[in-house]
Amino acid sequence: MTIKTPPNLNIAGFGTDPLTQRIKDKEKEWTYKIAVLSGKGGVGKSTVAVNLATALAKKGYFVGVLDADVHGPNVAKMLGVEKEEVLAEKFEDGHFEMIPPMNDFMGQTTPIKVMSMGFLVPPDQPIIWRGSLVTKAIKQLLGDVKWGSLDFMIIDFPPGTGDQILTVTQTLKLDAAIIVTTPQEVALLDTGKAVNMMKQMGVPYIAVVENMSYLICPHCGNKIDLFGEGGGEKLAQKEGVDFLGKVPIDVKAREASDNGIPIVLYDDTAAAKAFMKIVEKLIKKLEETKKEKSEE
């Protein structure tokens, strides 16, 4: 039986079965679980998460995106599904599972499955919850959703190194963590904390992506390093993790996000080319890491 999700859904009370077991059962169907996080806000973490997911789907992979930034859920809008209605399926044992909205951008990608608190509350309603409630909500968005079989599960975490990230990384066996930064020193200070948190959590593959690395002047074509140069790569070297690449500032990116079309779908842009290179490198590294683990 399929029912519409009530508009006043209380996510904290959704589902009665043990969440952790449901998550464990579901993650067996996900080939790679990738966390996207940042030490601080404002570095374009969600933009990177959305474009990595879309680039993977563009290459034919089946992708799910969980917006775990409960207090600032933007992923649904950035993927063009914020107005979609979330349905829920009731099972014989009485528990419900939400059916994630999907978008294939008119056949340009495989359908990307999306789940976010943004579907469940009005856009102007703040979510004023204590940390434990936020953590439970994130776990339910993992365990009480019909994700199905996925090649990649991308989790867009809130900024920082808080308890929500800790709880989920203890529940899920992450395959990789992508740490997003900008070249600014202030951003790099906090990025190092995020890298070290993922190391302590035993994530097998950790890499840095530098966003907003530079701007190509639309008039003269010169490269402008607005926030400094090379900081992300230097940090990756210092911490002993991979550096996947730089994403330039692109004037089309803001308009693309507002319209729910990831910039990676604009093939002729420098940002799209950068994201596709990053994804190719990421896939190769994940396959190598998986092979190394199987040989241990």
Secondary structure, 3 states (H helix, E strand, C coil): CEEECCCCCCHHHCCCCCHHHHHHHHHCCEEEEEEEECCCCCCCHHHHHHHHHHHHHHCCCCEEEEECCCCCCCHHHHCCCCCCCCEEEECCCCCEEEECCEECCCCCCCCEEEEEHHHCCCCCCCCCCCHHHHHHHHHHHHHCECCCCEEEEEEECCCCCCHHHHHHHHHCCCCEEEEEECCCHHHHHHHHHHHHHHHHCCCCCEEEEEEEEEEECCCCCCEECCCCCCHHHHHHHHHCCEEEEEEEECHHHHHHHHCCCCHHHCCCCHHHHHHHHHHHHHHHHHHHHHHHHHHC
